[in-house]
């Protein structure tokens, strides 16, 4: 393993130490390179951070996001810096045109603060409440990466691979890895006669078309006659038996107190059958906490305990319903629960890397100035986000998905999420999503 020294004189070094730990655990670096702060000996590779050292590689210390003084980052810019055929982006107050990543042997922006800014979710943690959405976090359109049209690429993972290339002349780029998951919000479209009528009416109200109405009527009669399965029952092919994913997880809901919850009974025999299928195909079971559980410790822990009891499994993973998140409450709730990996850091209305990386890592606790003990696996790809993006741009879901895949074939991880309820053929995107899903399964 090759050591890279970072020499600095920062008074408050907790955030730098956290960033160094993130780098050392990053899959692109782990076992190959290790950053060390202020070592006693002088390794072959050194960065003088915030220091001016002749004939050595230096890097400016911005001392903004590593400072304990809160900063409004809403006006900060993503400036492009190039090295060989790679482009990376800073987080700086002044706007600059494209320039070199290295100039006269020195780095031209603060790489460590840029990484920390993204992975700590600094802009969200310190966002004014009036700019937050109902989920409790900064509106997607106002987030730094979205504002700068950079959310489609893992800017942090790119910075890391370019940093190592510049320092050592070695490429650490690897083929992108993938994991897959499913949020089970609704297990069946048809239940009671009342539910059937509601789905038919909804097909007109939400999908705005008589063709969908007649198609929904047809589905009801086929379901009643036994000639067609429930349109949400796609589990035989949705729950994949392919092993080319690093992780496979299925998330269940067990309760709730709003109109967004309690779409099925966790003790329904359909759930037992689905759990058995998931086990056969090597899925882990996770909790999909109800709408208000992101702000209620007892509710979150109670729902997790219910799923553990029903499934006869230890529940170690979670993803918040609607990705609801309160930076004041949710991370601490997870810390008090049995969960050791959450996967809620994604976008609701677009594909992309909300944290700048696709790999799992420990989020930062600004209250204690330490990393949380549990990890966050960012959610980069969700088919419902794909649908929203398609409807907004007019592009097909396949076109958007293919473009995202083409941009991210190397040096990142893509956590994917697919809902069984979005493959209903009466939905505008239902059949196309099914075709796309099978295509992706064969390509990953």
N, C-alpha and C positions, 0 to 999 in steps of 0.2 A: 504494500500500500504506500502511495506517495503522499507525503505531508506537504501542506501549503500553509505557511505562517501568515497570520494577520497581526501586524504590529500597530497598536493604537494607544491613545491616551484618553479615551472616553471616561468621563467621571461616572456616568450611569451606563453600565455595560450589559444590563440584563437583556435588553432587546437584541443587542448584537449577539450575545451568547445564545439566545433562542434561535436566531437566524443561522448561526453556525451549526447548531445542533440539527436544525432542519436540513441544512446542506449535507451534513455527514450521514443522515438517515435517508436521504433522497435516493431512490433506486438507480438513478443514472450514475451516482458517485459511490454508493455503498460498496465497500470492499476494494475500491480502486484508489480513491483520493480521500484525504481527511484534512479539514481545515483546523488549525490550532491557533488560539489567541495568545499572543505574547509568550511564546515558548522560550525556554532558557537557551536552547541551542538554535543555530541558524540553518534551517533546511534549504534544499536546493531552490524551492520556489517561495517567494515572499511577496506580500503586498503591504506597503506602508500606507495605512488607512488614516487619512486626515493629517498625514505627516509628509514633510518634504525631505526626501532622502536622495542624494545624488547617486546616479548610476544604479538606481533600484526602481522597481515598478511601484508607482504611487496611485492612490485613488482618493478623490475628494470625499470628505465626510460632510454630508449635507446638514446633519444635526438638526433635522426637523422632526421626523417620525421616531427617531431614537430619543428625542427630548421628551421629558415628562410634561412639557407645556402643550396643551391641546391646540391643534392647528386645523383651520378650515381648509380641507383639501379639495373643495368643490371647484376651485379655479386653477388647480394644478394641471400640468400638461404632460402628454406622452410624446416625448421627443425621440425620433428614430436615430439609432447609431448602428453603423454597419461594420462588419468584420468578415473579410473574404466574401462568401456568398450568403452570409447570415445578417439579419436585421433584428435588433433588440430595442426595447423601448424603456425610457426612463420615467420617473415620476418627479417632475421639476416645476417650480413656480414659473420660470420664464419659458416662453415658447422659442424653440430653435429649429432651424432647418436641419436636414440630414447631415450628419458628420460622422467621423470615424469613432469607433468604439475605443480604439487605442490611438493615441497621438504622441509621437516622440517617446514611445515606450510606456506611457501612463494611461490609465483608464480615465475616460472623460466624464463619467457620471457615477453617482453613488449607487453601486450595484446592490449593496447589502440593505440599504434603506428601501430601495425599490422592491426587493423581494419581501421584506418585512411588511411594507404597506399592503401588498396583495394578500399574503397568507394570513395576516392578523385580522384582516377585514377592518382596518383602521377607519376607513371612510364610513363604514356602516355603524361601527361601535360609537363613533363620535358625531354621527349625523344628527341634526336637529330633529326633534320629534315631528315637527310639522311637515317634514319631507318624507316621512316613513309611510308605507302603505299599510293595509289592514293586516298583513302578515307580520308587521312589526319591524320591517327593515326598509332601507332606502329604496325608493322606486327604481326599478331596473333601468329606466331611461336616463336616470340621473347618476348612475354608477360610472366610475372612471373608465372602465374598459368599454362599456356600451357607448358612452359619450364620444370616445375616441375610436369607435368601430374596431376594437381589438378583442372582443369577447370570444371570437371564433377560434382564436389560437391560444395555446397555453404560454403566456408571456414569461412566466417564471421558469418553466421548464426550458424554454428557449434561451433565457438569460444564462442558466446554469451550463448548458451545453456549449454556449459561445464563450463563456468565461473560461472554461477548462481548455477549449481549443486555443484561445488567445494566450493562456498561461503556459501550456505544455505542448502545443502543436498536435495534440492527440484528439481524435474524434471519439466521443462517447455516445453518439447517436445510436439508438436501437429501434427495432420495430415496436410500434405502439401495441400496448396490451389492452384487453377489454374485460369487463365484468358485466353481468346482466342481472336485472332485478325486475320484479313485478309488484306494483301496489294493488292489492285487492280491495278497492273501494266499494264495489258492488259485485256480488257473485252471480246474480241472475237478473235478467231483464224482466222476465215474466214470473209472477208468483200468483197472488190472488187475482180474481177478476177485476178488482178495483185497480190493482197495479197495472194490469194489462191495458185498461182504458187510459190510465195516466200516461203510459208510454206511447200510446197511439196519439193522444192529444199533444204530447211533447214533441212528437215527430213533426207536427205542423208548426207549433209555436217556436221551437228552437231551430228547425231546419228550413222553415219557410218554403214549403212546397207541397202541392197535392200529390205529386209522385211519391214522396216519402210517406205521405199519409196512406196511400193505397198499398205501398210496399209493407208498411207496418201492419196494416189490416191482414195482408196476406201472411205475414210472419205469425200473427196470432192464430189464424186458422190452421196453419201448418203445424204449429206447436201443439195446439189442442188435439189435432188429429194424430199426432205422434210421428208425422213425416219429416219433422225438422226439430233439431235440438234448440234449446234456448240460444239466441244469438250471442249471448255473453259467455256461453260454454265453449270456449276455444282452447281449453287447458291441455287437451291431448297433444296439440302441436305447439302451443305457447310455452309450456313448461318443457324446455328443450333438454334432450339427453346428450347434447354435444358437450365435450369436455375441454374445448379450446377457450374457455373463459377462466380467468384467475379466481373469480368468485361467482356464485349464483345464489340469489337471495329472493325470497318471496315474503312480502310484508302484509300482515293481516291487521284489521281493526277489531277491537273487542268491545267498544262502547262509545259513549259520547252523550252530549246533551243538546246538540243543535240539529237543525235541519240537514246539515251536511254529514251527519253521523248515523250510526245504527242502520245501515242499509241491509244488513244481514245479521243473523244470530251466529256467534262464533261456535255455538254447539249444534248448528245445522249439520245434518249428515253429509251435505255437499262439501262442507269444510273438512270433515274427517277424510273423505275420499281424496280431496285435493292435497291434504297434508301427506297422505300415503303416497300419492304420485310424486310430490315434491321430494320426499325422502328417497324414493326409488331413483330419481334422476339427480340426486346429490345437491339439492338446494338446502341452504340454511334458512331457518325461519326467523323473521324479524317482526318487530312491533311497528304498526303504523298508528301512532297516537292520534286520538281524536282531535277535533278542531280546537278545543280550548286547553288541551293537555300540554301545549307548549308553554303555558303560563301557570300550570297547576301541578305541583310536585306529587301530591297524593294521587291525583288522577293518572298521571303518567306512570307512576310506579304500580298503581293498582291494575291498570290495563295490561301492563307488562306481565304482572303476576298471573292475571287471568289467562293470558296466552300461554304462559309457561305451563300452567296446570292443564289446560285443554290439550295442548300439543305434546305434553310430557317431554319438554325440551327446556334447556337453559336458553333464555332469550338474551342475546348479546348485541343485537343490531336494531337500529331504529331509523325511521325516516318520517319527518313530521308531515302531517296531513296538509295538503295545499302548500307545503314547504313553509308553513307558518313558523315564525321565529322571533323571539324577543331577546335582544342581546343582553338585556338586564337579567332575564330569568332563565331562558331555555338552556344555555350551557351549564348553569349551576344545577338545574333539574337533572340533566343527564349525568352530571358528576355524582349525584346522590342516588342514582338508579343503578341497576345491574348492567346497563349498556356500556360496552367498550368501543363501539363504532357507530357513529351516526352518518347519515348520507342525505343531508337536507340542503347542502350548499349548491344549489343550482338555480336556473332561471325558470320561471313559469311560462314565459312567453317567447322564448328564443333558445336555441341551442347555444352552448358556450361554457367557458371556464370561468365561473364566477370568482374563484380564488386565484386564478392565474396558473393553476396547476391541476392536473388530473389525478395525481397520486395522493394516497391517503397520508395524512400527517396530523400532528397535534395542533389544535387551535390555541390561541394565546389568551390568557386571562389578564386583562389590564388591571384588575383589582389587586391581584397578588404579584403581578409582573413575572408570571411563570406560565409554562405550558399546562393545559389541561391534561389529565392522565389518559383520557379517551381520545380516539382518533376520529377525524372527519374524512370521509371518502367523498370528494366533490362529485356532484351529479352533472355530467357534461351533456348528456343526451337523453331527452325524454320525449316520447312521441306526442304527448299532448302539447308540449312547447313547440314541437315541429308543426303541428296543426295550426296553432296560433300564428306562427311565423308565415306559414303558407297563406293563410287567410288575409294577413296584413299586406304581404308583398305581391300576391297573385301568382307566385311561383308554385310549382307542384311540390308535394312533400318529398318526392323522389329526387328532384333537382336540388333542393336544399340539403337533403341528407347526403347526397353524393358529393356535393361541394364541401361539406363539413368533413367528410371522410377523406377526401383528397388532400385537404389542408393538414390533416393530423394522422399521417401514416407513420410518423417517427417520434420517438422520444417523449411520449406522454402516455397516460392511461385514460381510457374512456369508460366511465360507468354509465350503463344504459338502463333505461326504465321503460317498460311497456305495460299498459293497462289492458286487461282483457275486454273491457267495455268499449274500447275504441275500434274494435275490429268488426263491429256490427255492420253488415252489408247495407243497411238502410241509411247509414251515415255517409255523408259526401266523400269522406276519405277512407271508408272502411275497407273496401276491396284493394285499394292501392296500398294501404298500410300493410295488409296481409302479404301482398306480393313483395313489398320492400323488406318486411321482417324476414321472410324466408331467404331473400337475397343476401341480407346481412349475415344471417346464420351460416350461410355457405361460404362467405368471404372472410369472416373473422378468423 
